Amino acid sequence: MKGKKVSETYTLKTELVMPDDSNNLGNLMGGKLLHWMDIVSAISAQRASNRTVVTVAVDFVEFKLPIPQGSIVILEARVSRTFTSSLEVRIDVSVEDLSTGNRKHSHVAYYTFVAVDQSGRPIPVTPVIPETEEEKQWFEEALRRRELRLLLAGRLDMDQAKNLQEYIYARSKKE
Ligand SMILES: CC(C)(COP(=O)(O)OP(=O)(O)OC[C@H]1O[C@@H](n2cnc3c(N)ncnc32)[C@H](O)[C@@H]1OP(=O)(O)O)[C@@H](O)C(=O)NCCC(=O)NCCS
């Protein structure tokens, strides 16, 4: 298959949480983290496509852990799957405590980009090739995430969302 390996789209960004990035409780502001995620994932999508990309959707992001000022934030992005003109990027965020060196995985998020031409019109992208078991799993699961996104955006009907239906059915059987 012609295309880039998922590992070739890997992009790393490391940030220090400064006072300007923090809220009144001394923790990183959510909007700042979303901004860093947008940058690291856009670079990953551009590495995959060698095209200008624009953000078209950001999946639900849950802020479970506060990130204190002074922490090191590590953002890792990889293109999990491409479609016709769109690319899904997975971003893993970890927080490093400099005093102990401990690292904790804090967030995972998916951003979707569209590759565009000079006039801002969508253009096709080549596929990415998953190699590891983890990459293959992200690649498979991307189908149902795409269906959910397009369903919520009113661009797809439930009867067209086959992967999502199968997933919901399998989950309901387990419970
Ligand atoms: C992205 C943009 C070019 C898409 O234009 P469009 O007219 O919707 O184009 P299309 O209908 O051909 O869709 C293009 C792709 O976007 C995807 N897409 C559109 N809306 C989407 C959504 N809400 N969620 C996920 N994907 C979406 C489509 O599925 C399609 O993907 P595919 O080619 O891989 O199948 C246009 O919406 C745009 O310019 N948006 C502004 C982007 C921007 O400025 N971002 C910065 C943040 S403000």
The ligand as an SDF file (V2000), in Angstrom:
LIG
                    3D

 48 50  0  0  0  0  0  0  0  0999 V2000
  -12.8530   21.7970    6.4040 C   0  0  0  0  0  0  0  0  0  0  0  0
  -13.6390   22.3450    5.2250 C   0  0  0  0  0  0  0  0  0  0  0  0
  -12.6790   22.7030    4.1030 C   0  0  0  0  0  0  0  0  0  0  0  0
  -14.5610   21.2030    4.7520 C   0  0  0  0  0  0  0  0  0  0  0  0
  -15.3970   21.7400    3.7730 O   0  0  0  0  0  0  0  0  0  0  0  0
  -16.7300   20.9480    3.3170 P   0  0  0  0  0  0  0  0  0  0  0  0
  -17.4400   21.7980    2.3660 O   0  0  0  0  0  0  0  0  0  0  0  0
  -17.4470   20.4480    4.5150 O   0  0  0  0  0  0  0  0  0  0  0  0
  -16.0790   19.7710    2.5170 O   0  0  0  0  0  0  0  0  0  0  0  0
  -16.6100   18.3050    2.3080 P   0  0  0  0  0  0  0  0  0  0  0  0
  -18.0760   18.1710    2.5300 O   0  0  0  0  0  0  0  0  0  0  0  0
  -16.0390   17.8840    0.9750 O   0  0  0  0  0  0  0  0  0  0  0  0
  -15.8780   17.4660    3.4490 O   0  0  0  0  0  0  0  0  0  0  0  0
  -14.4810   17.3730    3.4390 C   0  0  0  0  0  0  0  0  0  0  0  0
  -14.0830   16.4010    4.5220 C   0  0  0  0  0  0  0  0  0  0  0  0
  -14.3710   16.9910    5.7810 O   0  0  0  0  0  0  0  0  0  0  0  0
  -15.0190   16.0370    6.5890 C   0  0  0  0  0  0  0  0  0  0  0  0
  -15.8510   16.7270    7.5550 N   0  0  0  0  0  0  0  0  0  0  0  0
  -16.6560   17.7490    7.3310 C   0  0  0  0  0  0  0  0  0  0  0  0
  -17.2720   18.1070    8.4840 N   0  0  0  0  0  0  0  0  0  0  0  0
  -16.8080   17.2860    9.4320 C   0  0  0  0  0  0  0  0  0  0  0  0
  -17.0570   17.1370   10.8290 C   0  0  0  0  0  0  0  0  0  0  0  0
  -17.9060   17.9160   11.4860 N   0  0  0  0  0  0  0  0  0  0  0  0
  -16.4090   16.1630   11.4950 N   0  0  0  0  0  0  0  0  0  0  0  0
  -15.5400   15.3580   10.8590 C   0  0  0  0  0  0  0  0  0  0  0  0
  -15.2560   15.4540    9.5360 N   0  0  0  0  0  0  0  0  0  0  0  0
  -15.8990   16.3970    8.8410 C   0  0  0  0  0  0  0  0  0  0  0  0
  -15.8430   15.2160    5.6060 C   0  0  0  0  0  0  0  0  0  0  0  0
  -16.2230   13.9840    6.1510 O   0  0  0  0  0  0  0  0  0  0  0  0
  -14.8500   15.0880    4.4710 C   0  0  0  0  0  0  0  0  0  0  0  0
  -13.9290   14.0650    4.7900 O   0  0  0  0  0  0  0  0  0  0  0  0
  -13.4770   12.9610    3.6760 P   0  0  0  0  0  0  0  0  0  0  0  0
  -13.1020   13.7210    2.4260 O   0  0  0  0  0  0  0  0  0  0  0  0
  -12.2820   12.2910    4.2710 O   0  0  0  0  0  0  0  0  0  0  0  0
  -14.6360   12.0410    3.4790 O   0  0  0  0  0  0  0  0  0  0  0  0
  -14.5040   23.5750    5.6190 C   0  0  0  0  0  0  0  0  0  0  0  0
  -15.5020   23.1550    6.5290 O   0  0  0  0  0  0  0  0  0  0  0  0
  -13.6640   24.6670    6.2800 C   0  0  0  0  0  0  0  0  0  0  0  0
  -12.9320   25.3810    5.6190 O   0  0  0  0  0  0  0  0  0  0  0  0
  -13.7950   24.7940    7.6150 N   0  0  0  0  0  0  0  0  0  0  0  0
  -13.0360   25.7900    8.3660 C   0  0  0  0  0  0  0  0  0  0  0  0
  -11.7060   25.1780    8.8030 C   0  0  0  0  0  0  0  0  0  0  0  0
  -10.9810   26.0980    9.7320 C   0  0  0  0  0  0  0  0  0  0  0  0
  -10.8620   27.2860    9.4810 O   0  0  0  0  0  0  0  0  0  0  0  0
  -10.4830   25.5440   10.8270 N   0  0  0  0  0  0  0  0  0  0  0  0
   -9.7990   26.2990   11.8330 C   0  0  0  0  0  0  0  0  0  0  0  0
  -10.5840   26.3220   13.0770 C   0  0  0  0  0  0  0  0  0  0  0  0
  -11.7160   27.6340   13.1790 S   0  0  0  0  0  0  0  0  0  0  0  0
  1  2  1  0
  2  3  1  0
  2  4  1  0
  2 36  1  0
  4  5  1  0
  5  6  1  0
  6  7  2  0
  6  8  1  0
  6  9  1  0
  9 10  1  0
 10 11  2  0
 10 12  1  0
 10 13  1  0
 13 14  1  0
 14 15  1  0
 15 16  1  0
 15 30  1  0
 16 17  1  0
 17 18  1  0
 17 28  1  0
 18 19  1  0
 18 27  1  0
 19 20  2  0
 20 21  1  0
 21 22  1  0
 21 27  2  0
 22 23  1  0
 22 24  2  0
 24 25  1  0
 25 26  2  0
 26 27  1  0
 28 29  1  0
 28 30  1  0
 30 31  1  0
 31 32  1  0
 32 33  2  0
 32 34  1  0
 32 35  1  0
 36 37  1  0
 36 38  1  0
 38 39  2  0
 38 40  1  0
 40 41  1  0
 41 42  1  0
 42 43  1  0
 43 44  2  0
 43 45  1  0
 45 46  1  0
 46 47  1  0
 47 48  1  0
M  END
$$$$
